[in-house]
Amino acid sequence: MDVARLKFMETKYGAWLDGILDRYADAMIILCITVASLDKFAHAC
């Protein structure tokens, strides 16, 4: 839930920052899945 929206304190910078942090979180999830799958593949050989 967006606290800024509930308090009517939205800003363009806040929306931009939220979007950037969401992309970093997505990238970290993809990176972790990739590393885990590579590690699993390396031990299978």
C-alpha positions as CSV (number, residue, x, y, z in Angstrom):
1,M,0.0,0.0,0.0
2,D,1.3,3.4,-0.9
3,V,1.7,5.5,2.3
4,A,2.3,8.7,0.3
5,R,-0.9,8.3,-1.6
6,L,-2.9,7.7,1.5
7,K,-1.4,10.8,3.1
8,F,-1.9,12.8,-0.1
9,M,1.8,13.6,-0.3
10,E,2.6,12.2,-3.8
11,T,5.4,13.8,-5.8
12,K,6.8,13.1,-9.2
13,Y,10.2,12.4,-7.7
14,G,8.7,9.9,-5.3
15,A,7.0,8.1,-8.1
16,W,10.2,8.1,-10.1
17,L,12.2,6.7,-7.1
18,D,9.6,4.1,-6.5
19,G,9.9,2.9,-10.1
20,I,13.6,2.8,-9.9
21,L,13.6,0.8,-6.7
22,D,11.0,-1.6,-8.2
23,R,13.4,-2.2,-11.1
24,Y,16.3,-2.9,-8.8
25,A,14.2,-5.4,-6.8
26,D,13.1,-7.1,-10.1
27,A,16.8,-7.3,-11.2
28,M,17.9,-8.8,-7.9
29,I,15.2,-11.5,-8.1
30,I,16.2,-12.4,-11.6
31,L,19.9,-12.4,-10.6
32,C,19.3,-14.7,-7.7
33,I,17.2,-17.1,-9.8
34,T,20.0,-17.1,-12.4
35,V,22.8,-17.7,-9.9
36,A,20.8,-20.5,-8.2
37,S,20.1,-22.2,-11.5
38,L,23.7,-21.9,-12.6
39,D,24.9,-23.3,-9.3
40,K,22.4,-26.2,-9.6
41,F,23.5,-26.9,-13.2
42,A,27.2,-26.8,-12.2
43,H,26.7,-29.4,-9.5
44,A,24.7,-31.7,-11.9
45,C,27.6,-32.2,-14.3
